[in-house]
Amino acid sequence: MFNHIKKLSAISMAVALLVPAMSSAQGTWSSADWDTDGTAGLTSDEFNAQFATTGTYDAWDRDDVVGLNEGEFATGMYANWDADNDMQITEDEYTAGANRWYGPDYATPFNDYDVDSSGYIDRTEFGNAWDNEYYSTWDTDADGTLTEDEFSTGTYNTADVNSDMVVTIEEEGWFEGWFDGDDIEAEIQEVGDVM
């Protein structure tokens, strides 16, 4: 989708953050491993190819049927927003998750999700309030599932908060702690289905 060159200096920290997060079974790599064409930056194709090796997509794809369906995507999102993995999304976690994934203009207030006013969002509340417009945007071929390429491209583009086709130093923290598929899979299995 985007065949432009990303500045290596802009994402070197993001790649460095991947290394300690990888399990020994998955191995580790350096920024030079991601930059397979030897240019001073990463193309979206290079990112997608390396992202595929992290196991993140497979962790979100719980039923292992081809394509990430909307329920799996929502469950993965819930697990991602629940930063402390306590099966409750607090208002701070909600704000951070919404800003991270939807951007600062996302206007749905916490209380629209927290319908029982408990101070946190449980799985059922999250599933009931789920906004699928975001999922639909990533599903570029409109077939009702996300391919691994659609998922990784969407992930990378979401991290480019200001949409300038460069992940800057300010944006690269978006990826922190995000790429250990084994850990993500364990969290998602604990969450179960949100919708």
Backbone as CSV, one residue per row, in Angstrom:
resi,resn,N_x,N_y,N_z,CA_x,CA_y,CA_z,C_x,C_y,C_z
1,MET,0.827,-1.195,0.000,0.000,0.000,0.000,0.866,1.252,0.000
2,PHE,1.793,1.320,0.917,2.725,2.442,0.939,4.095,1.908,0.567
3,ASN,4.630,2.339,-0.546,5.933,1.867,-0.995,6.969,2.971,-0.859
4,HIS,6.955,3.647,0.255,7.900,4.719,0.485,8.967,4.261,1.471
5,ILE,10.015,4.998,1.537,11.138,4.672,2.414,10.935,5.363,3.755
6,LYS,11.099,4.630,4.831,11.017,5.183,6.186,12.425,5.483,6.662
7,LYS,12.600,6.540,7.372,13.918,6.900,7.871,14.353,5.898,8.932
8,LEU,15.535,5.318,8.739,16.046,4.324,9.675,16.196,4.895,11.071
9,SER,16.654,6.119,11.164,16.829,6.711,12.489,15.496,6.878,13.201
10,ALA,14.420,7.017,12.444,13.111,7.218,13.054,12.557,5.955,13.661
11,ILE,12.989,4.787,13.186,12.425,3.568,13.746,13.451,2.670,14.423
12,SER,14.697,3.097,14.474,15.715,2.237,15.073,15.386,1.907,16.520
13,MET,14.826,2.858,17.242,14.456,2.582,18.627,13.305,1.586,18.687
14,ALA,12.359,1.690,17.757,11.245,0.733,17.742,11.768,-0.676,17.537
15,VAL,12.725,-0.837,16.637,13.308,-2.146,16.393,14.080,-2.610,17.623
16,ALA,14.796,-1.689,18.250,15.539,-2.045,19.461,14.592,-2.500,20.561
17,LEU,13.410,-1.919,20.607,12.434,-2.326,21.614,11.913,-3.730,21.361
18,LEU,11.982,-4.174,20.122,11.519,-5.507,19.796,12.443,-6.569,20.363
19,VAL,13.725,-6.309,20.358,14.705,-7.330,20.691,14.487,-7.926,22.072
20,PRO,14.358,-7.125,23.159,14.158,-7.751,24.446,12.790,-8.399,24.591
21,ALA,11.833,-8.011,23.741,10.494,-8.559,23.860,10.342,-9.912,23.180
22,MET,11.276,-10.287,22.328,11.153,-11.525,21.586,11.484,-12.725,22.460
23,SER,10.765,-13.821,22.293,11.080,-15.046,23.017,12.257,-15.736,22.352
24,SER,12.929,-16.603,23.078,14.092,-17.265,22.505,13.714,-18.147,21.326
25,ALA,12.495,-18.677,21.328,12.054,-19.516,20.216,11.892,-18.688,18.942
26,GLN,11.547,-17.431,19.097,11.347,-16.585,17.940,12.648,-15.951,17.486
27,GLY,13.642,-15.888,18.346,14.916,-15.282,18.008,14.870,-13.772,18.129
28,THR,15.980,-13.154,17.809,16.070,-11.701,17.834,16.693,-11.234,16.532
29,TRP,16.585,-9.951,16.278,17.193,-9.393,15.087,17.569,-7.949,15.356
30,SER,18.345,-7.402,14.467,18.761,-6.011,14.579,18.074,-5.194,13.496
31,SER,18.258,-3.888,13.556,17.647,-3.030,12.533,18.157,-3.390,11.136
32,ALA,19.413,-3.858,11.044,19.955,-4.256,9.740,19.181,-5.440,9.171
33,ASP,18.669,-6.317,10.037,17.879,-7.451,9.572,16.552,-6.993,8.969
34,TRP,15.974,-5.929,9.513,14.715,-5.416,8.990,14.935,-4.691,7.664
35,ASP,16.070,-4.038,7.513,16.365,-3.260,6.314,16.990,-4.173,5.267
36,THR,16.176,-4.991,4.629,16.681,-6.029,3.728,17.165,-5.506,2.384
37,ASP,16.738,-4.304,1.974,17.201,-3.804,0.678,18.432,-2.912,0.803
38,GLY,18.936,-2.712,2.020,20.163,-1.959,2.229,20.044,-0.460,2.105
39,THR,18.842,0.053,1.964,18.656,1.496,1.906,18.653,2.062,3.318
40,ALA,18.728,3.363,3.409,18.739,4.031,4.718,17.316,4.210,5.220
41,GLY,16.610,3.135,5.393,15.242,3.191,5.884,14.504,1.909,5.594
42,LEU,13.295,1.813,6.114,12.474,0.623,5.906,11.260,0.960,5.059
43,THR,10.993,0.131,4.079,9.751,0.258,3.328,8.654,-0.466,4.100
44,SER,7.423,-0.222,3.732,6.324,-0.934,4.379,6.425,-2.432,4.118
45,ASP,6.917,-2.819,2.953,7.084,-4.240,2.648,8.092,-4.883,3.588
46,GLU,9.185,-4.177,3.865,10.181,-4.699,4.799,9.585,-4.844,6.193
47,PHE,8.847,-3.833,6.619,8.219,-3.908,7.937,7.260,-5.080,8.003
48,ASN,6.401,-5.216,6.994,5.412,-6.294,6.987,6.078,-7.668,7.047
49,ALA,7.149,-7.839,6.299,7.840,-9.127,6.287,8.406,-9.468,7.664
50,GLN,8.993,-8.503,8.327,9.574,-8.763,9.646,8.496,-8.868,10.725
51,PHE,7.454,-8.064,10.605,6.352,-8.134,11.554,5.747,-9.539,11.556
52,ALA,5.724,-10.164,10.384,5.157,-11.509,10.262,5.902,-12.521,11.120
53,THR,7.179,-12.281,11.380,7.974,-13.237,12.160,7.757,-13.114,13.666
54,THR,7.031,-12.090,14.110,6.863,-11.864,15.547,5.794,-12.746,16.183
55,GLY,4.884,-13.277,15.397,3.812,-14.109,15.933,2.603,-13.334,16.413
56,THR,2.609,-12.027,16.246,1.507,-11.200,16.736,0.201,-11.519,16.010
57,TYR,0.249,-11.588,14.694,-0.968,-11.874,13.925,-1.541,-13.237,14.318
58,ASP,-0.690,-14.238,14.409,-1.155,-15.577,14.789,-1.757,-15.579,16.188
59,ALA,-1.207,-14.768,17.086,-1.745,-14.684,18.442,-3.154,-14.096,18.437
60,TRP,-3.391,-13.086,17.608,-4.713,-12.484,17.531,-5.693,-13.408,16.798
61,ASP,-5.214,-14.198,15.862,-6.063,-15.102,15.067,-6.301,-16.391,15.861
62,ARG,-7.212,-16.344,16.809,-7.413,-17.424,17.772,-7.921,-18.718,17.150
63,ASP,-8.745,-18.635,16.119,-9.317,-19.867,15.563,-8.466,-20.459,14.445
64,ASP,-7.395,-19.784,14.088,-6.476,-20.245,13.043,-7.147,-20.469,11.695
65,VAL,-8.326,-19.891,11.512,-8.965,-19.889,10.207,-8.363,-18.719,9.429
66,VAL,-8.213,-18.864,8.134,-7.580,-17.821,7.340,-8.297,-16.494,7.539
67,GLY,-7.557,-15.504,7.948,-8.098,-14.167,8.157,-8.460,-13.910,9.604
68,LEU,-8.242,-12.685,10.021,-8.561,-12.233,11.371,-9.959,-11.631,11.336
69,ASN,-10.918,-12.313,11.994,-12.283,-11.795,11.944,-12.470,-10.667,12.954
70,GLU,-13.603,-10.005,12.885,-13.840,-8.837,13.717,-13.840,-9.163,15.206
71,GLY,-14.410,-10.304,15.575,-14.410,-10.701,16.983,-13.001,-10.918,17.513
72,GLU,-12.162,-11.554,16.710,-10.764,-11.763,17.111,-10.030,-10.435,17.229
73,PHE,-10.303,-9.531,16.297,-9.677,-8.217,16.333,-10.096,-7.458,17.593
74,ALA,-11.387,-7.484,17.911,-11.887,-6.801,19.110,-11.279,-7.405,20.371
75,THR,-11.140,-8.724,20.409,-10.535,-9.389,21.561,-9.071,-8.989,21.703
76,GLY,-8.345,-8.968,20.583,-6.956,-8.522,20.612,-6.837,-7.083,21.073
77,MET,-7.768,-6.258,20.633,-7.778,-4.855,21.043,-8.010,-4.739,22.548
78,TYR,-8.963,-5.515,23.067,-9.230,-5.485,24.503,-7.981,-5.875,25.284
79,ALA,-7.320,-6.947,24.863,-6.106,-7.397,25.540,-5.020,-6.333,25.468
80,ASN,-4.937,-5.630,24.336,-3.924,-4.590,24.182,-4.225,-3.383,25.058
81,TRP,-5.478,-2.973,25.129,-5.843,-1.806,25.944,-5.704,-2.107,27.433
82,ASP,-5.931,-3.349,27.835,-5.823,-3.743,29.244,-4.339,-3.903,29.597
83,ALA,-3.682,-2.790,29.805,-2.220,-2.756,29.923,-1.682,-3.590,31.080
84,ASP,-2.422,-3.694,32.174,-1.923,-4.461,33.321,-2.474,-5.888,33.356
85,ASN,-3.200,-6.274,32.325,-3.710,-7.643,32.166,-4.542,-8.135,33.350
86,ASP,-5.367,-7.237,33.907,-6.202,-7.638,35.040,-7.655,-7.874,34.641
87,MET,-7.899,-7.918,33.324,-9.239,-8.166,32.774,-10.211,-7.022,33.053
88,GLN,-9.678,-5.843,33.285,-10.486,-4.652,33.494,-9.776,-3.478,32.829
89,ILE,-10.488,-2.754,32.002,-9.910,-1.555,31.387,-10.361,-0.356,32.196
90,THR,-9.401,0.271,32.866,-9.701,1.470,33.647,-9.852,2.658,32.708
91,GLU,-10.270,3.780,33.255,-10.420,4.967,32.411,-9.075,5.416,31.845
92,ASP,-8.014,5.319,32.637,-6.682,5.685,32.134,-6.257,4.750,30.997
93,GLU,-6.497,3.444,31.164,-6.163,2.490,30.103,-7.008,2.746,28.860
94,TYR,-8.275,3.064,29.067,-9.175,3.369,27.957,-8.677,4.583,27.173
95,THR,-8.334,5.631,27.901,-7.857,6.858,27.259,-6.577,6.588,26.474
96,ALA,-5.641,5.868,27.087,-4.385,5.545,26.410,-4.633,4.674,25.187
97,GLY,-5.489,3.650,25.322,-5.783,2.755,24.206,-6.493,3.457,23.069
98,ALA,-7.492,4.274,23.403,-8.236,5.000,22.367,-7.334,5.987,21.641
99,ASN,-6.492,6.699,22.399,-5.572,7.647,21.758,-4.573,6.925,20.872
100,ARG,-4.097,5.790,21.358,-3.082,5.040,20.618,-3.648,4.483,19.315
101,TRP,-4.810,3.860,19.389,-5.377,3.172,18.221,-6.266,4.051,17.363
102,TYR,-7.084,4.906,17.982,-8.054,5.699,17.225,-7.619,7.135,17.013
103,GLY,-6.684,7.610,17.817,-6.212,8.983,17.708,-6.910,9.893,18.700
104,PRO,-6.341,11.072,18.910,-6.865,11.992,19.937,-8.245,12.546,19.627
105,ASP,-8.711,12.399,18.407,-10.027,12.925,18.046,-11.160,11.943,18.328
106,TYR,-10.837,10.750,18.803,-11.879,9.770,19.109,-12.742,10.324,20.237
107,ALA,-14.030,10.465,19.990,-14.898,11.231,20.889,-15.784,10.390,21.795
108,THR,-15.743,9.061,21.689,-16.618,8.235,22.518,-16.111,8.236,23.959
109,PRO,-16.911,8.745,24.899,-16.442,8.831,26.284,-16.390,7.454,26.966
110,PHE,-15.551,7.353,27.960,-15.383,6.142,28.755,-16.729,5.614,29.249
111,ASN,-17.607,6.511,29.691,-18.895,6.101,30.263,-19.805,5.406,29.252
112,ASP,-19.587,5.635,27.960,-20.373,4.931,26.948,-20.021,3.445,26.916
113,TYR,-18.809,3.117,27.316,-18.382,1.721,27.441,-18.727,1.177,28.826
114,ASP,-18.428,1.947,29.855,-18.642,1.522,31.248,-20.097,1.768,31.641
115,VAL,-21.007,0.977,31.093,-22.435,1.230,31.276,-22.925,0.958,32.695
116,ASP,-22.222,0.105,33.439,-22.652,-0.152,34.816,-21.965,0.771,35.821
117,SER,-21.190,1.744,35.335,-20.499,2.738,36.167,-19.632,2.112,37.248
118,SER,-19.002,0.988,36.931,-18.152,0.301,37.897,-16.752,0.921,37.991
119,GLY,-16.416,1.768,37.034,-15.081,2.355,37.010,-14.116,1.602,36.106
120,TYR,-14.609,0.550,35.484,-13.794,-0.189,34.522,-14.696,-0.817,33.469
121,ILE,-14.076,-1.188,32.360,-14.789,-1.811,31.252,-14.444,-3.292,31.241
122,ASP,-15.472,-4.132,31.352,-15.221,-5.572,31.269,-15.382,-6.026,29.816
123,ARG,-15.160,-7.311,29.574,-15.217,-7.837,28.202,-16.570,-7.604,27.549
124,THR,-17.634,-7.861,28.288,-18.972,-7.712,27.719,-19.247,-6.272,27.343
125,GLU,-18.900,-5.346,28.232,-19.117,-3.925,27.933,-18.312,-3.503,26.704
126,PHE,-17.085,-3.965,26.624,-16.244,-3.620,25.480,-16.854,-4.153,24.186
127,GLY,-17.291,-5.399,24.209,-17.902,-5.993,23.022,-19.190,-5.307,22.617
128,ASN,-20.009,-4.925,23.609,-21.274,-4.258,23.308,-21.080,-2.860,22.739
129,ALA,-20.010,-2.182,23.148,-19.770,-0.814,22.692,-18.805,-0.756,21.508
130,TRP,-18.363,-1.917,21.051,-17.342,-1.995,20.003,-17.712,-1.171,18.775
131,ASP,-16.756,-0.396,18.283,-16.925,0.447,17.106,-16.168,-0.202,15.950
132,ASN,-16.874,-0.809,15.004,-16.212,-1.576,13.946,-15.744,-0.726,12.772
133,GLU,-15.951,0.566,12.802,-15.492,1.416,11.710,-13.974,1.288,11.543
134,TYR,-13.288,1.183,12.643,-11.832,1.064,12.614,-11.412,-0.239,11.937
135,TYR,-12.039,-1.330,12.326,-11.753,-2.634,11.719,-12.032,-2.591,10.215
136,SER,-13.145,-2.003,9.851,-13.531,-1.925,8.443,-12.519,-1.131,7.623
137,THR,-11.932,-0.106,8.213,-10.929,0.691,7.518,-9.698,-0.143,7.187
138,TRP,-9.302,-1.015,8.108,-8.134,-1.870,7.866,-8.438,-2.944,6.824
139,ASP,-9.689,-3.367,6.727,-10.079,-4.430,5.799,-10.195,-3.835,4.399
140,THR,-9.056,-3.575,3.777,-9.030,-2.809,2.534,-9.701,-3.510,1.361
141,ASP,-9.777,-4.841,1.395,-10.479,-5.531,0.310,-11.938,-5.835,0.667
142,ALA,-12.381,-5.372,1.830,-13.782,-5.468,2.270,-14.333,-6.893,2.215
143,ASP,-13.493,-7.882,2.586,-13.968,-9.268,2.560,-14.382,-9.781,3.937
144,GLY,-14.371,-8.921,4.948,-14.827,-9.307,6.279,-13.763,-9.933,7.156
145,THR,-12.547,-10.052,6.662,-11.427,-10.540,7.471,-10.181,-9.727,7.144
146,LEU,-9.242,-9.727,8.090,-7.969,-9.062,7.856,-6.914,-10.090,7.509
147,THR,-6.246,-9.878,6.391,-5.084,-10.694,6.074,-3.931,-10.223,6.954
148,GLU,-2.868,-11.008,6.972,-1.706,-10.597,7.756,-1.128,-9.284,7.225
149,ASP,-1.158,-9.103,5.917,-0.654,-7.864,5.338,-1.530,-6.678,5.733
150,GLU,-2.845,-6.847,5.700,-3.740,-5.760,6.118,-3.514,-5.411,7.586
151,PHE,-3.328,-6.432,8.419,-3.119,-6.208,9.843,-1.804,-5.480,10.111
152,SER,-0.712,-5.943,9.500,0.582,-5.312,9.757,0.654,-3.915,9.144
153,THR,0.071,-3.738,7.960,0.040,-2.409,7.350,-0.788,-1.454,8.201
154,GLY,-1.942,-1.914,8.668,-2.776,-1.085,9.542,-2.070,-0.726,10.828
155,THR,-1.359,-1.692,11.402,-0.614,-1.442,12.638,0.437,-0.361,12.417
156,TYR,1.210,-0.501,11.365,2.261,0.467,11.085,1.689,1.853,10.791
157,ASN,0.652,1.902,9.989,0.053,3.193,9.652,-0.579,3.862,10.866
158,THR,-1.125,3.075,11.781,-1.695,3.637,13.000,-0.606,4.264,13.858
159,ALA,0.565,3.646,13.873,1.678,4.197,14.644,2.154,5.529,14.075
160,ASP,1.931,5.738,12.796,2.302,7.003,12.159,1.200,8.020,12.456
161,VAL,1.195,8.493,13.689,0.093,9.285,14.229,-0.209,10.512,13.373
162,ASN,0.814,11.195,12.916,0.568,12.408,12.143,0.453,12.157,10.642
163,SER,0.436,10.893,10.246,0.220,10.495,8.849,1.193,11.158,7.872
164,ASP,2.443,11.301,8.301,3.425,11.904,7.411,4.298,10.862,6.712
165,MET,3.903,9.583,6.817,4.594,8.463,6.186,5.986,8.228,6.758
166,VAL,6.228,8.737,7.956,7.476,8.515,8.677,7.121,8.296,10.145
167,VAL,7.632,7.218,10.717,7.453,7.016,12.147,8.587,7.752,12.849
168,THR,8.231,8.824,13.536,9.222,9.683,14.169,9.613,9.152,15.542
169,ILE,10.603,9.777,16.134,11.048,9.396,17.478,9.888,9.479,18.458
170,GLU,9.041,10.500,18.305,7.892,10.653,19.206,6.874,9.533,19.023
171,GLU,6.793,8.970,17.829,5.801,7.948,17.523,6.287,6.526,17.778
172,GLU,7.597,6.303,17.772,8.104,4.942,17.783,7.793,4.192,19.074
173,GLY,7.538,4.883,20.172,7.163,4.222,21.413,5.855,3.457,21.311
174,TRP,5.089,3.735,20.251,3.826,3.037,20.011,4.031,1.528,19.989
175,PHE,5.169,1.074,19.505,5.436,-0.348,19.341,5.978,-1.028,20.594
176,GLU,6.278,-0.286,21.641,6.965,-0.856,22.797,6.198,-2.026,23.401
177,GLY,6.916,-3.112,23.641,6.348,-4.274,24.309,5.273,-4.993,23.530
178,TRP,5.287,-4.871,22.213,4.141,-5.299,21.422,4.355,-6.550,20.614
179,PHE,5.542,-7.117,20.590,5.850,-8.093,19.566,6.183,-9.487,20.044
180,ASP,5.896,-9.850,21.256,6.137,-11.221,21.683,4.834,-11.996,21.523
181,GLY,4.721,-12.713,20.423,3.482,-13.423,20.104,3.057,-14.391,21.181
182,ASP,4.013,-15.048,21.857,3.667,-15.994,22.916,2.976,-15.289,24.070
183,ASP,3.511,-14.143,24.502,2.888,-13.395,25.589,1.528,-12.869,25.182
184,ILE,1.433,-12.346,23.972,0.159,-11.813,23.481,-0.878,-12.917,23.410
185,GLU,-0.489,-14.082,22.924,-1.431,-15.190,22.824,-1.960,-15.593,24.194
186,ALA,-1.095,-15.633,25.203,-1.524,-15.984,26.564,-2.523,-14.966,27.090
187,GLU,-2.273,-13.677,26.845,-3.198,-12.635,27.291,-4.543,-12.758,26.598
188,ILE,-4.519,-12.993,25.296,-5.752,-13.094,24.529,-6.555,-14.326,24.951
189,GLN,-5.885,-15.432,25.179,-6.577,-16.632,25.638,-7.272,-16.386,26.967
190,GLU,-6.631,-15.604,27.838,-7.246,-15.285,29.123,-8.483,-14.406,28.941
191,VAL,-8.413,-13.471,28.019,-9.553,-12.591,27.775,-10.730,-13.377,27.223
192,GLY,-10.487,-14.306,26.314,-11.591,-15.039,25.675,-12.265,-14.147,24.635
193,ASP,-13.519,-14.394,24.360,-14.237,-13.624,23.355,-14.886,-12.412,23.977
194,VAL,-14.752,-11.249,23.333,-15.446,-10.061,23.805,-16.721,-9.810,23.020
195,MET,-16.861,-10.504,21.889,-18.091,-10.348,21.090,-18.330,-11.596,20.262
